[in-house]
Amino acid sequence: MSIQDFTKYLGTQVKFTHKPFINDPSLGHLVVTVEGVITEVLIKQDLEDCEFVLDGDFYWFSSVNFVSELPSSLEVS
């Protein structure tokens, strides 16, 4: 993976699923769908566990499954 593999998402409208960290084992099957614009990308020097920010929340690239993405050049209302 390269830096561009992560920065291409900056300013992009995305929709993804992820399993939130919940301490209650009975909710371990819960999968959440999130949608919005990625406003920040945090890249670690070794490119491991890179993160992004969407609506003020941090997500690891490695922990989400992108469902769709729109090019950052498109305006989203």
DSSP file (Angstrom, degrees, kcal/mol; ACC not computed):
  #  RESIDUE AA STRUCTURE BP1 BP2  ACC     N-H-->O    O-->H-N    N-H-->O    O-->H-N    TCO  KAPPA ALPHA  PHI   PSI    X-CA   Y-CA   Z-CA
    1    1 A M              0   0    0      0, 0.0     2,-0.3     0, 0.0     3,-0.0   0.000 360.0 360.0 360.0 149.2    0.0    0.0    0.0
    2    2 A S    >>  -     0   0    0      1,-0.1     3,-0.8    45,-0.0     4,-0.6  -0.751 360.0-102.5-120.9 169.9    1.1    3.6   -0.7
    3    3 A I  H >> S+     0   0    0     -2,-0.3     4,-2.6     1,-0.2     3,-1.3   0.885 121.2  58.7 -57.9 -39.4    0.3    6.9    0.8
    4    4 A Q  H 3> S+     0   0    0      1,-0.3     4,-1.6     2,-0.2    -1,-0.2   0.788  93.3  66.3 -63.6 -27.8   -1.9    7.6   -2.3
    5    5 A D  H <4 S+     0   0    0     -3,-0.8    -1,-0.3     1,-0.2    -2,-0.2   0.794 113.6  32.1 -62.8 -26.6   -4.0    4.6   -1.5
    6    6 A F  H X< S+     0   0    0     -3,-1.3     3,-1.5    -4,-0.6     4,-0.2   0.840 115.2  54.7 -96.1 -42.6   -5.1    6.4    1.6
    7    7 A T  H >< S+     0   0    0     -4,-2.6     3,-1.5     1,-0.3    -3,-0.2   0.706  90.0  76.6 -70.2 -18.2   -5.1   10.0    0.6
    8    8 A K  T 3< S+     0   0    0     -4,-1.6    -1,-0.3     1,-0.3    64,-0.3   0.739  91.0  58.0 -62.5 -20.0   -7.4    9.3   -2.4
    9    9 A Y  T X  S+     0   0    0     -3,-1.5     3,-2.3    -5,-0.1    29,-0.4   0.629  76.2 117.0 -83.9 -14.3  -10.3    9.2    0.1
   10   10 A L  T <  S+     0   0    0     -3,-1.5    29,-0.2     1,-0.3    62,-0.1  -0.359  89.8   4.6 -60.9 124.8   -9.7   12.7    1.4
   11   11 A G  T 3  S+     0   0    0     27,-3.0     2,-0.4     1,-0.3    -1,-0.3   0.575 102.2 135.0  78.2  10.5  -12.8   14.8    0.7
   12   12 A T    <   -     0   0    0     -3,-2.3    26,-2.1    26,-0.2     2,-0.5  -0.744  58.8-126.2 -98.5 138.6  -14.7   11.8   -0.8
   13   13 A Q  E     +AB  37  70A   0     57,-0.6    57,-2.4    -2,-0.4     2,-0.3  -0.713  43.4 174.7 -77.0 124.2  -18.3   10.8    0.0
   14   14 A V  E     -AB  36  69A   0     22,-3.3    22,-2.2    -2,-0.5     2,-0.4  -0.883  29.3-157.5-132.1 161.4  -18.2    7.2    1.2
   15   15 A K  E     +AB  35  68A   0     53,-2.2    52,-3.3    -2,-0.3    53,-1.8  -0.988  28.9 158.0-136.0 130.4  -20.5    4.6    2.6
   16   16 A F  E     -AB  34  66A   0     18,-2.7    18,-3.2    -2,-0.4     2,-0.3  -0.961  31.8-130.9-149.0 164.0  -19.0    1.7    4.6
   17   17 A T  E     +AB  33  65A   0     48,-2.1    48,-2.4    -2,-0.3     2,-0.3  -0.878  28.4 163.8-114.7 151.7  -19.8   -1.0    7.2
   18   18 A H  E     -AB  32  64A   0     14,-2.0    14,-3.0    -2,-0.3    46,-0.1  -0.983  39.2-114.2-158.7 161.2  -17.8   -1.8   10.3
   19   19 A K        -     0   0    0     44,-0.5    12,-0.2    -2,-0.3     9,-0.0  -0.891  36.9-138.6 -99.4 111.9  -18.2   -3.6   13.6
   20   20 A P        -     0   0    0      0, 0.0     2,-0.8     0, 0.0    10,-0.1  -0.316  24.1-103.4 -68.2 153.4  -18.1   -1.1   16.4
   21   21 A F        +     0   0    0      2,-0.0     2,-0.4    -2,-0.0     7,-0.0  -0.695  51.6 170.1 -78.6 112.9  -16.1   -2.0   19.6
   22   22 A I        -     0   0    0     -2,-0.8     5,-0.1     1,-0.1     8,-0.0  -0.992  34.3-149.4-129.7 133.2  -18.7   -2.9   22.1
   23   23 A N  S    S+     0   0    0     -2,-0.4    -1,-0.1     3,-0.0     5,-0.1   0.643  76.3  92.3 -74.9 -14.6  -18.0   -4.5   25.5
   24   24 A D    >   -     0   0    0      1,-0.2     3,-2.1     3,-0.1    -2,-0.1  -0.727  64.3-157.2 -85.7 110.8  -21.3   -6.4   25.5
   25   25 A P  G >  S+     0   0    0      0, 0.0     3,-1.6     0, 0.0     4,-0.2   0.775  89.4  66.6 -59.6 -26.6  -20.7   -9.9   24.0
   26   26 A S  G 3  S+     0   0    0      1,-0.3     3,-0.3     2,-0.1    -2,-0.0   0.674 101.7  49.2 -70.1 -13.7  -24.4  -10.2   23.1
   27   27 A L  G X  S+     0   0    0     -3,-2.1     3,-1.8     1,-0.2    -1,-0.3   0.194  75.5 111.0-106.3  14.8  -24.0   -7.4   20.6
   28   28 A G  T <  S+     0   0    0     -3,-1.6    -1,-0.2     1,-0.3    -2,-0.1   0.689  73.1  58.5 -63.0 -19.7  -20.8   -8.9   19.0
   29   29 A H  T 3  S+     0   0    0     -3,-0.3    -1,-0.3    -4,-0.2     2,-0.1   0.524  78.7 122.3 -86.2  -6.6  -22.8   -9.5   15.8
   30   30 A L    <   -     0   0    0     -3,-1.8     2,-0.4   -10,-0.1    -8,-0.1  -0.357  38.8-174.7 -65.4 129.2  -23.7   -5.8   15.3
   31   31 A V        -     0   0    0    -12,-0.2     2,-0.4    -2,-0.1   -12,-0.2  -0.996   8.8-155.3-125.2 131.9  -22.6   -4.2   12.0
   32   32 A V  E     -A   18   0A   0    -14,-3.0   -14,-2.0    -2,-0.4     2,-0.5  -0.858   6.9-144.2-111.4 140.0  -23.1   -0.5   11.5
   33   33 A T  E     -A   17   0A   0     -2,-0.4     2,-0.4   -16,-0.2   -16,-0.2  -0.903  20.9-172.0-101.6 130.5  -23.4    1.3    8.1
   34   34 A V  E     -A   16   0A   0    -18,-3.2   -18,-2.7    -2,-0.5     2,-0.4  -0.941   5.0-174.7-124.7 143.2  -21.8    4.8    8.1
   35   35 A E  E     +A   15   0A   0     -2,-0.4     2,-0.3   -20,-0.2   -20,-0.2  -0.999  29.7  87.4-139.9 140.0  -22.1    7.4    5.3
   36   36 A G  E     -A   14   0A   0    -22,-2.2   -22,-3.3    -2,-0.4     2,-0.5  -0.980  69.6 -54.9 163.7-168.8  -20.4   10.8    4.9
   37   37 A V  E     -A   13   0A   0     -2,-0.3    18,-0.6   -24,-0.3     2,-0.5  -0.869  43.9-126.5-105.0 130.8  -17.4   12.8    3.7
   38   38 A I  E     +C   54   0B   0    -26,-2.1   -27,-3.0    -2,-0.5   -26,-0.2  -0.650  29.5 177.6 -75.6 120.1  -13.9   11.9    4.9
   39   39 A T  E     +     0   0B   0     14,-2.4     2,-0.3    -2,-0.5    -1,-0.2   0.670  61.2  23.2-100.9 -20.9  -12.4   15.1    6.2
   40   40 A E  E     -C   53   0B   0     13,-1.0    13,-2.4   -31,-0.1     2,-0.4  -0.995  56.4-158.6-145.7 149.1   -9.0   13.9    7.4
   41   41 A V  E     -C   52   0B   0     -2,-0.3     2,-0.6    11,-0.2    11,-0.2  -0.997   9.4-158.8-127.9 126.3   -6.6   11.1    6.8
   42   42 A L  E     -C   51   0B   0      9,-2.8     9,-2.3    -2,-0.4     2,-0.5  -0.924  11.2-167.6-109.2 116.5   -4.0   10.1    9.3
   43   43 A I        -     0   0    0     -2,-0.6     2,-0.2     7,-0.2     6,-0.1  -0.895   9.4-146.9-111.1 126.4   -1.1    8.2    7.9
   44   44 A K    >   -     0   0    0     -2,-0.5     3,-2.1     4,-0.2     6,-0.1  -0.607  27.5-113.5 -87.9 153.1    1.4    6.4   10.0
   45   45 A Q  T 3  S+     0   0    0      1,-0.3    -1,-0.1    -2,-0.2    -2,-0.0   0.836 118.4  44.5 -56.3 -37.6    5.0    6.1    8.9
   46   46 A D  T 3  S-     0   0    0      2,-0.2    -1,-0.3     1,-0.0     3,-0.1   0.401 109.4-123.1 -89.4   4.6    4.9    2.4    8.4
   47   47 A L    <   +     0   0    0     -3,-2.1     3,-0.4     1,-0.2     2,-0.4   0.640  69.6 131.4  62.2  18.2    1.4    2.6    6.7
   48   48 A E  S    S+     0   0    0      1,-0.2    -1,-0.2    14,-0.0    -4,-0.2  -0.799  70.3   3.8 -98.1 142.9    0.0    0.3    9.3
   49   49 A D  S    S-     0   0    0     -2,-0.4    -1,-0.2     1,-0.2     2,-0.1   0.838  82.0-179.6  54.7  39.8   -3.3    1.1   11.0
   50   50 A C        -     0   0    0     -3,-0.4    11,-2.4    -6,-0.1    12,-0.5  -0.417   9.7-155.6 -68.1 148.1   -3.9    4.3    9.0
   51   51 A E  E     -CD  42  60B   0     -9,-2.3    -9,-2.8     9,-0.2     2,-0.3  -0.764  13.6-157.6-124.4 165.2   -7.1    6.1   10.0
   52   52 A F  E     -CD  41  59B   0      7,-2.4     7,-2.3    -2,-0.3     2,-0.5  -0.962  16.1-129.7-139.1 160.8   -9.6    8.6    8.6
   53   53 A V  E     +CD  40  58B   0    -13,-2.4   -14,-2.4    -2,-0.3   -13,-1.0  -0.935  23.8 172.7-115.3 131.9  -12.0   11.0   10.2
   54   54 A L  E >  S-CD  38  57B   0      3,-2.3     3,-1.8    -2,-0.5   -16,-0.1  -0.972  76.2 -14.6-138.3 120.4  -15.7   11.2    9.2
   55   55 A D  T 3  S-     0   0    0    -18,-0.6     3,-0.1    -2,-0.4   -17,-0.1   0.843 128.1 -55.0  54.3  37.0  -18.1   13.4   11.2
   56   56 A G  T 3  S+     0   0    0      1,-0.3     2,-0.3     0, 0.0    -1,-0.3   0.420 114.6 114.1  81.6  -2.2  -15.5   13.8   14.0
   57   57 A D  E <   -D   54   0B   0     -3,-1.8    -3,-2.3     2,-0.0     2,-0.4  -0.814  60.8-132.5-104.9 144.7  -15.2   10.0   14.5
   58   58 A F  E     +D   53   0B   0     -2,-0.3     2,-0.3    -5,-0.2    -5,-0.2  -0.759  24.3 179.7 -96.2 139.0  -12.0    8.1   13.8
   59   59 A Y  E     -D   52   0B   0     -7,-2.3    -7,-2.4    -2,-0.4     2,-0.4  -0.994  26.4-125.8-135.8 143.1  -12.0    4.8   11.8
   60   60 A W  E >   -D   51   0B   0     -2,-0.3     3,-1.4    -9,-0.2     4,-0.3  -0.734  15.5-137.6 -84.4 135.5   -9.2    2.5   10.8
   61   61 A F  G >  S+     0   0    0    -11,-2.4     3,-1.2    -2,-0.4    -1,-0.1   0.886 105.3  57.2 -55.7 -38.1   -9.0    1.7    7.1
   62   62 A S  G 3  S+     0   0    0    -12,-0.5    -1,-0.3     1,-0.2   -11,-0.1   0.630 103.5  53.2 -71.7 -12.6   -8.3   -1.9    8.0
   63   63 A S  G <  S+     0   0    0     -3,-1.4   -44,-0.5   -45,-0.0     2,-0.3   0.379  98.7  72.3-105.5   5.1  -11.5   -2.2   10.0
   64   64 A V  E <   -B   18   0A   0     -3,-1.2     2,-0.5    -4,-0.3   -46,-0.2  -0.829  62.9-145.5-119.7 158.5  -14.1   -1.0    7.5
   65   65 A N  E     -B   17   0A   0    -48,-2.4   -48,-2.1    -2,-0.3     2,-0.2  -0.952  24.0-137.5-120.8 108.1  -15.6   -2.4    4.3
   66   66 A F  E     -B   16   0A   0     -2,-0.5   -50,-0.3   -50,-0.2     3,-0.1  -0.477  21.7-179.2 -69.5 129.7  -16.3    0.3    1.8
   67   67 A V  E     -     0   0A   0    -52,-3.3     2,-0.3     1,-0.4   -51,-0.2   0.813  67.6 -11.3 -93.7 -41.8  -19.7   -0.1    0.0
   68   68 A S  E     -B   15   0A   0    -53,-1.8   -53,-2.2     2,-0.0    -1,-0.4  -0.989  56.1-167.9-155.9 158.9  -19.4    2.9   -2.3
   69   69 A E  E     -B   14   0A   0     -2,-0.3   -55,-0.2   -55,-0.2   -60,-0.0  -0.988  10.3-149.5-149.3 147.1  -17.4    6.0   -2.9
   70   70 A L  E     -B   13   0A   0    -57,-2.4   -57,-0.6    -2,-0.3     6,-0.0  -0.932  35.9 -99.5-114.5 140.8  -17.9    9.1   -5.0
   71   71 A P    >   -     0   0    0      0, 0.0     3,-2.0     0, 0.0   -58,-0.2  -0.273  30.4-121.6 -56.1 144.2  -15.0   11.0   -6.5
   72   72 A S  T 3  S+     0   0    0      1,-0.3   -63,-0.0   -64,-0.3   -64,-0.0   0.662 108.7  69.5 -64.6 -15.2  -14.1   14.1   -4.5
   73   73 A S  T 3  S+     0   0    0      2,-0.1     2,-0.3   -61,-0.0    -1,-0.3   0.635  82.6  88.3 -78.0 -13.1  -14.8   16.2   -7.6
   74   74 A L  S <  S-     0   0    0     -3,-2.0     2,-0.4   -61,-0.0   -61,-0.1  -0.670  79.8-127.7 -85.7 139.3  -18.5   15.5   -7.4
   75   75 A E        -     0   0    0     -2,-0.3     2,-0.5     2,-0.0    -2,-0.1  -0.718  21.1-159.1 -85.6 134.5  -20.6   17.8   -5.2
   76   76 A V              0   0    0     -2,-0.4    -6,-0.0     1,-0.1    -2,-0.0  -0.960 360.0 360.0-115.5 126.7  -22.8   16.0   -2.7
   77   77 A S              0   0    0     -2,-0.5    -1,-0.1     0, 0.0    -2,-0.0   0.456 360.0 360.0 -90.6 360.0  -25.8   17.8   -1.3
